[in-house]
């Protein structure tokens, strides 16, 4: 039961965040007369036939700015998670390449002389 409640709340918040502009439109359509009377900027100019649309545009702009701000904030946190918070210093030390070999122990050295392996003679 608890898992279903958590899933429902998360799903509702996801849908609500993605459909905030639709909720603003729906709220405007339901309460258009009251919004036009209370919040309309153009009350003293009835020839504009605003009917609260100025308030609607203001609210839509605020919602868009809020979404952009949240997106920038989420990108900033993602960048901060990707980058280390403290500077990391790498110290490279040289690797010694000196190799010490033990002398080879040869008990019976080969001392053969083959006549085949002679350089060619020059004839002039």
C-alpha positions, 0 to 999 in steps of 0.5 A: 500500500505504501509503495503504491502511494509513493508511486502515485505521488511521484507520478502526480508530481511528474505530470504536474511539473510537465503540465504546469502551463495547462493548469494555468490555462485551465485555471484561467478559463475557470476563473476568467471573470474574477481574474479580469476584475481583480488582476487585470492591468487594463481595467481602465481601457475596456476597448482593448478587450483584455478580459484578464489575458494580460494576467494570463500572459504574465503568469505563463511568463513566470512559469516559463522563467521558473522552469528555465531556472529549475533547468539551470539549477539541475544542470549546475548540480549535475555539473557539480556532481561530475566535477570534484569539489576539491582540487586534485593535484597529480604528482608524477615522479620519474620512473627509474629505468636502470636495470641491473643484470647479473653476469652470464655464467658460461662454463664451456665457451664455444671457440670454433672457427669456420672458414665459411664465414669470411668476407669476400676478397676484392679483385682489382 
